[in-house]
Amino acid sequence: MAGLRIKGADGELDAIASLVELAGERGDLDVLRRLAAAGSPDAADELRRLAGAGSHGAEEGLTGEA
């Protein structure tokens, strides 16, 4: 996981996609928010999906409120 984070921070798209997938599976909204704020459209899509599923924390990630 640490290796993926390092590669993701370096902008490696495959690593970012993997991080989004793993965070989505775990419901890790903090990671998804950070990735979305860094410009990942996949992370933003995952937050929208979770918000549609009723996750209040995901809605906050989309609106910028915490």
Secondary structure, DSSP 8 states (H G I E B T S, - for coil): -HHHHHHHHTT-HHHHHHHHHHHHHHT-HHHHHHHHHTT-HHHHHHHHHHHHTT-HHHHHHHHT--
